[in-house]
Each structure stands twice: as C-alpha cells, then as structure tokens.
Amino acid sequence: MVKREEIVHAANLIKIDLKDHEKYIEQVEKILNYFDILDNASAESESFVTQEMSLDKLRDDKYVPFDEKLITQLKNYKGTFVKAPKMI
C-alpha cells in the first residue's frame, strides 16, 4: 500500500510540484503490483532460442575519418551547443 506521504516525499526528491497527490497513489500501486507479478513469474519452464555466430562471420570494423566538423552540419546550433525544441 502506497501512502500519500511517500508520494509527496518522492515528488520532493525529484523536485516536481504535484497538485493532486491522491491521483498518483493508485497509479503507483498498479506499477508496484506489476513488479510483484514479474518477481513471481517463473521462466524455468520456458526454452530460449539462441543463435550463436562465430567471430569470423562478423563484419570488420573500419575507421572512416570525417574531415568536417559535424556540429557545422546541424541546422540549429549555437557555439558548441545544439538547440533542441522547447519541451513543454
């Protein structure tokens, strides 16, 4: 059971202002119940298919130098920073 004080404490720790703490109690309880289901799930009877591949079948990594500064190729940059859209 999640208590209101725990929701308020968690909100304070991550520095968010929650107006209605009660609405989040039910959501957090559902999340915790899902974790309980996952903790109790047994995968011992399941068989997992794996595909092994020898190292000689993998591609060779090759270094390809890039002569230009990548930041100058971006549309929205200022100095050494990339401008991202404002998040609401």
N, C-alpha and C positions, 0 to 999 in steps of 0.2 A: 504494500500500500504506500503510495507516494503522498507525502504531506505537503501542504501549502508552503510551509517554511522551507522545505527542500527546494521547491520551485523558485521561491524568492531568492534563496541563497545562490542557486545555480545562475539565476539571471544577474545577480550582483557580481558574481565571479567573472562572467563573460561580458559584463558591462552593457547589458541591454535593459531597456525600460519596458516592462510588461505592464499593461494596464489591467488586464483580466487574467490573474494567475489561475483561477479556478478552471478555465477552459483548457489549460495545458496539463492539468493533473491527469485527466482521462487519457490524453494522448501519450503522456509519458508512461502511464500504466500499461497501455497497449504495447508500446515498444518493449517494455520490460517483460511482458508476457511472451512476446515473440522470442526474446532472448532465452527465456526459460524453455520454450519449445525446442529451440535449436540446441540448447545444452543437453536436453534429454533425448534428442534424436540419436539413433544408432545407425552407423554406416558400416558396421561389421559385416552384415549380410550382403552388402552391395559389392558388385565386382566392378572395378575401374579398368577401363581400357586405356592402355598407354602405348604410344608408338615410339620406339627407340630409333635413333638415327645415328649413324656413325659420323665421326668428325670429318672424314674425307668427303662426305656428301654436302657439307655446309659450304656456303659461298665464302670466298676470301674477302676480308675487309680491306678496302683500299682507301688511302688518304687522298682526297682531292682538294687541293688548296683553292681558296676563294680569294681573289685579289682585291675585290672592292669591300668597303665597309658595309656590312649587312644593314646597319641602322639607317644608312642613307637610302636604302631601297624601300624603306617603310613609308607609308603615306603620312602618318601622323606621329611625328616625333619632335622633341624639343631638347636640344643638347644631347645628353646620353640617355634620355628617358623616352619611353613610348607612351603616347597619350591613348588611354582607353576610354570607352564610352562611360558616361556617368552612370553609376548603379544606384537604383532607387530602392 
